[in-house]
Amino acid sequence: MSGVPWFIKSKYDYYECVSAMQKCIRRGDEDNALFWATELFIHDAAAHAWSRLVVIASEDVGEADALMHLKITMLRHSWCETPKDQQINGKGRLFFIQAVLMLVHSPKSRKVDHAGIVYCEGERPDREIPDFAKDCHTRKGKELGRGYKHFFDVGARLENEAGQDIYRDSAKKIRMRSTDGLTPGPGPKPNTNLIYVPGGITEFAQLACNRDLGCVNGCKYCYGPASMHIKREDWTTPRVKENFLENLRLTLEKRERDDAPKHQVLMEYSGDCYGDPKDTMTGEAIKLMHEFGYGVCILTKCPTNALKDIHLFDSRIDCLGCTITTFDPAEIKEWEPKAPRPQDRLAALKEFHDAGIYTWVSMEPIISPATSLDVVKLTHQHVDHYKTGLMNVRGVPLPDGYSNHDWKAYAADFIAMCESYGRSWFAKHTLESYLPVGAVNEKFRPMYHG
Ligand code: SF4
C-alpha cells in the first residue's frame, strides 16, 4: 500500500475486506463484491486488489473459463498504463470494475486449487516413466534407437485431436529422410553407439551390444524391467531397437574410422537375442560383426533357436553362453516358468560344444546352493566355463531362508567342483566376499578357443 496507511483511510480490517471481496465473487454476489472491491480500490490498496483478482481468475474460475486469467491480466495491464492521476477516479476504474464484474458472473471451478493440494501436498508414491515418453529427445530413447518414426507413431499421439491434420504424413516423411539413408534431411542422427564398453561389468566380454527391449522368457528374477524402467508385464513383449542392423553397421564403420579396439561383443545384457525362433537378425548381426573383425559372445536362454546359425559361429573368436540356474522342476516353475526347459538348453549347448564352439553357463542367480551345484554336475561335459552369483534384484523377494545359506561352503564347493572337472569359473561380485582365502577370481577371461 502507498500513501496514507489503510488503517487510517478505511474503517475495515484490510484482510477481512480482501476476504469479503473474494467470497462475494465466489458466490456471484455482484453488489457486495463491488462494494468490498472498491473499498480496497479507493483506499490505496488498488494494486493489492488487482493482484487478488488475478489469483481469483485461477483459483475460483480456472478451467471454467481458461481465458479468464488472461482477460484479467490484460485489464490490469490497461489499468497500469493509465496515467496515475486517472487510475482511481478517472478512466482507470473502468478496467477494475469490469474485472470484478467478469469474475462475479463467470462460471466457476475450484478444481485448480484442489488439484494443487492433491498433487503438491498429498502422497507421492514413485511412478515409472512411461515407455512412450522415452522418445528420440531423451537419452533413454536414443539408447533404445528410437527415431522420428517412433516419435510420430507414439510420442506425438494426440487424444481429442481437433480437425484434420493434412500435413502429418508429409512432416513425418521429411523428418525421417535422413534415417532412411536415401536423402539428406534434418532427421535424428543414427545411433552409432550400439557397441559400448560395459561400465564395470566386463566379466562377459569387453564390449556389449543390446538389441532388444524386453524378453520373452519373463523370468521372475530378471533385473531388465527395473534397469530399463519398464513394467514387468510389458517386459515380456520384446521389441527390437529401430533400424538395429543399419545402425549396427554404422556403429562398426564409425569404430573403424575411430580405430577403436576390436574385441568380442556380448549380446546381450538384458533381453534374449535368440528369444524368437523365427528371428534372423541375430545371425545378420553376427555376420556384420565378423565382417568388421569382431567376435560375438552370445548369452541366451534359448540356444535351441541359435542352432540354425551354428554355421555362423567361428570357434576362434565366438562363444555361446546359456543361463541355467537349476534343473529342479519346482524351482523352474517358480522362477522361469516361460523359459525353455533346461534339458533342451543343455542339448543345444552340447551341439555347440561338439561343433568346437566355446560354451559357458551362467548360473546366476543361484536359486538354492544344492540345485545350483547340480547344474555343474549335469552339464560339465559340454561346458567350458561357469559363472555364478547371488540373487539380488531390487524389488524381487528372495527365496525363503536365502540369507541363511552357508554361502562360504557353496563358494568352496562350486570352485572345487569346477576345478575337479577341469572347468574355469567366475564368481560375480555378489559372491566375492564368500570366496575361500587365496581363490583367484579372474575378472576377465577370454571366452573363445583362439
Ligand atoms: S532370459 Fe534374462 S533377460 Fe530374459 S527374462 Fe530371463 S533374466 Fe530377463
Boltz pocket constraint, residues with backbone or C-beta under 6 A from the ligand:
constraints:
  - pocket:
      binder: B
      contacts: [[A, 214], [A, 215], [A, 216], [A, 217], [A, 218], [A, 219], [A, 221], [A, 222], [A, 223], [A, 224], [A, 269], [A, 270], [A, 271], [A, 272], [A, 301]]
      max_distance: 6.0
